[in-house]
Amino acid sequence: MHSTFVFGYGSLVHHQALERFLGRTLGPSDFAIARLRGYRRAWNVARDNRLATHATRWVDENDRPHDGTVTVLGIEKVEGAVTNGIVVRVDDESFEMLDRREVAYDRVDVTELVDVDGLRCEMVYTYVPDDEHRRLHDEGQSAALDAIADEYVDLVAAGFESLDMLDEYHATTRPPDSPILSLHRAATREISGY
């Protein structure tokens, strides 16, 4: 059995959404609560919603695409910070799926920085926002074109609440600096997970 894991700190925390994305049921040896030292969760990574090449397209209640960037959660290095989340067991196929999904992030080894409740993890990776997508967030915010989708906010909150970690999530997350708008995912493309 693989003992390689990914630390999730945003939408990956939502157990049912993660199972749907991976296409498998997660048992007790596949999923555990964890904490990442030296990083703080932040609303700091965006995609330009105007580009049709992205798998995720955010639209309003009239199915009109948001005309700007849409920001989701990332992490940033902060000395002394701790970010709560989960670890999930992955194999090579799962890594390929996650790498495609997390195109705005770089996969990094955080094995020495993760504390896991009840599982032995030989290797732990997480996804850190890449420079391009952090820049897109900053530019979108500067031009007042950035937004956060309420559907994404609700999914993340539900994931943390289901693990009784919602208060810690709020306490360890830098507040958003972009407006939260009523946006949902477009049904025009086949999309897996968030």
C-alpha positions as CSV (number, residue, x, y, z in Angstrom):
1,M,0.0,0.0,0.0
2,H,1.3,3.5,-0.9
3,S,2.3,5.6,2.1
4,T,2.4,8.9,0.0
5,F,-0.1,11.5,0.9
6,V,-1.3,15.0,-0.2
7,F,-2.0,17.6,2.3
8,G,-5.3,19.4,1.5
9,Y,-6.3,22.8,3.0
10,G,-9.2,24.0,0.9
11,S,-11.7,22.2,-1.2
12,L,-9.8,18.9,-0.9
13,V,-11.0,18.8,2.7
14,H,-14.5,18.1,1.6
15,H,-14.6,14.3,2.0
16,Q,-17.5,13.5,-0.5
17,A,-16.2,15.9,-3.2
18,L,-12.7,14.4,-2.8
19,E,-14.1,10.9,-3.2
20,R,-16.1,11.9,-6.3
21,F,-13.0,13.5,-7.8
22,L,-10.7,10.5,-7.0
23,G,-13.4,8.0,-8.1
24,R,-12.9,5.9,-5.0
25,T,-14.1,5.5,-1.4
26,L,-11.7,6.8,1.2
27,G,-11.3,4.5,4.2
28,P,-9.7,5.2,7.6
29,S,-6.2,4.5,6.3
30,D,-6.6,6.9,3.4
31,F,-7.7,10.1,5.0
32,A,-6.7,11.9,8.3
33,I,-6.7,15.3,10.0
34,A,-3.4,17.0,9.7
35,R,-1.6,20.3,10.3
36,L,1.0,22.0,8.2
37,R,3.6,24.1,10.0
38,G,5.1,27.3,8.5
39,Y,2.3,28.1,6.1
40,R,-0.9,30.2,6.4
41,R,-4.0,29.7,4.3
42,A,-4.9,32.7,2.2
43,W,-7.2,33.8,-0.7
44,N,-4.2,34.4,-3.0
45,V,-4.5,32.4,-6.2
46,A,-6.7,33.2,-9.2
47,R,-7.6,32.1,-12.7
48,D,-8.8,34.5,-15.4
49,N,-12.4,33.4,-15.8
50,R,-12.5,35.1,-19.3
51,L,-10.2,32.5,-20.8
52,A,-12.1,29.5,-22.2
53,T,-9.1,27.2,-21.7
54,H,-9.7,26.6,-18.0
55,A,-11.7,23.6,-16.8
56,T,-13.5,25.7,-14.2
57,R,-15.8,28.5,-15.5
58,W,-17.7,30.6,-12.9
59,V,-21.0,32.1,-13.9
60,D,-23.7,34.2,-12.2
61,E,-27.4,33.3,-11.6
62,N,-28.1,34.1,-15.2
63,D,-25.3,31.9,-16.4
64,R,-23.2,34.9,-17.5
65,P,-19.5,34.3,-17.0
66,H,-17.8,36.5,-14.4
67,D,-15.8,39.1,-16.3
68,G,-12.5,38.9,-14.4
69,T,-10.5,36.7,-12.1
70,V,-11.8,34.2,-9.6
71,T,-9.8,33.6,-6.5
72,V,-9.6,30.4,-4.5
73,L,-7.5,29.3,-1.5
74,G,-3.8,28.9,-1.5
75,I,-1.1,29.0,1.2
76,E,1.8,31.3,1.8
77,K,4.9,30.8,4.0
78,V,4.6,32.5,7.3
79,E,7.0,31.7,10.2
80,G,5.2,30.2,13.2
81,A,1.9,29.7,11.3
82,V,-0.1,26.5,11.3
83,T,-2.7,25.5,8.7
84,N,-5.2,22.8,9.5
85,G,-6.4,20.4,6.8
86,I,-6.3,16.7,5.9
87,V,-4.0,14.2,4.3
88,V,-5.2,11.8,1.6
89,R,-3.4,8.7,0.4
90,V,-2.4,9.0,-3.3
91,D,-1.0,6.7,-6.0
92,D,0.6,7.6,-9.3
93,E,-2.8,7.9,-11.0
94,S,-4.2,10.2,-8.2
95,F,-1.1,12.4,-8.5
96,E,-1.7,12.8,-12.2
97,M,-5.3,13.7,-11.7
98,L,-4.4,16.2,-8.9
99,D,-1.6,17.8,-10.9
100,R,-4.1,18.4,-13.8
101,R,-6.7,19.8,-11.4
102,E,-4.2,22.0,-9.5
103,V,-2.8,23.7,-12.6
104,A,-2.4,27.0,-10.7
105,Y,-0.1,25.4,-8.1
106,D,3.3,23.7,-7.8
107,R,3.4,20.4,-5.9
108,V,6.0,20.6,-3.1
109,D,7.3,18.1,-0.5
110,V,6.2,19.1,3.0
111,T,6.8,15.8,4.7
112,E,8.9,17.4,7.5
113,L,6.3,20.1,8.1
114,V,3.1,18.0,8.5
115,D,1.7,16.6,11.7
116,V,-0.9,13.8,11.1
117,D,-3.4,12.4,13.5
118,G,-3.2,8.6,13.5
119,L,-1.5,7.7,10.1
120,R,2.1,7.0,9.2
121,C,3.0,9.0,6.1
122,E,6.4,8.4,4.5
123,M,5.9,11.3,2.0
124,V,3.5,14.3,2.1
125,Y,3.1,16.8,-0.7
126,T,0.9,19.9,-1.0
127,Y,0.1,22.4,-3.7
128,V,1.5,25.9,-3.3
129,P,0.2,28.7,-5.6
130,D,2.6,29.4,-8.5
131,D,3.8,32.9,-9.3
132,E,1.6,33.4,-12.3
133,H,-1.6,32.7,-10.5
134,R,-0.7,34.7,-7.5
135,R,0.1,37.6,-9.9
136,L,-3.4,37.1,-11.5
137,H,-5.0,37.5,-8.1
138,D,-3.1,40.7,-7.4
139,E,-3.8,42.2,-10.8
140,G,-7.5,41.2,-10.7
141,Q,-7.8,42.7,-7.2
142,S,-6.0,45.9,-8.3
143,A,-8.3,46.4,-11.2
144,A,-11.4,45.6,-9.1
145,L,-12.1,42.6,-11.3
146,D,-11.5,39.8,-8.8
147,A,-14.2,37.8,-7.0
148,I,-14.5,34.7,-4.8
149,A,-17.3,32.3,-5.6
150,D,-19.8,31.7,-2.8
151,E,-20.3,28.1,-4.0
152,Y,-16.5,27.5,-3.4
153,V,-16.6,29.3,0.0
154,D,-19.6,27.1,1.1
155,L,-18.0,23.8,-0.1
156,V,-14.8,24.5,1.8
157,A,-16.7,25.5,5.0
158,A,-18.8,22.4,4.8
159,G,-15.7,20.2,4.5
160,F,-14.1,21.7,7.6
161,E,-17.4,21.7,9.5
162,S,-17.9,18.0,8.8
163,L,-14.5,17.4,10.5
164,D,-15.3,19.7,13.4
165,M,-12.5,22.0,12.3
166,L,-14.5,25.1,11.1
167,D,-13.4,27.4,13.9
168,E,-9.8,26.5,13.5
169,Y,-10.1,27.0,9.7
170,H,-11.4,30.6,10.2
171,A,-8.7,31.3,12.8
172,T,-5.9,30.1,10.5
173,T,-7.1,31.7,7.3
174,R,-6.1,35.2,6.1
175,P,-9.4,37.0,5.4
176,P,-10.3,37.5,1.7
177,D,-9.6,40.9,0.2
178,S,-11.9,40.3,-2.8
179,P,-15.8,40.3,-2.8
180,I,-17.6,37.1,-2.4
181,L,-20.2,36.9,-5.3
182,S,-23.0,34.5,-6.1
183,L,-21.2,32.4,-8.7
184,H,-21.5,28.8,-9.5
185,R,-19.7,26.4,-11.9
186,A,-20.9,26.4,-15.5
187,A,-22.5,23.2,-16.7
188,T,-21.1,23.6,-20.2
189,R,-18.0,21.5,-19.6
190,E,-17.2,18.2,-18.0
191,I,-15.6,19.1,-14.6
192,S,-14.2,16.9,-11.9
193,G,-14.0,18.3,-8.4
194,Y,-12.8,21.8,-7.7
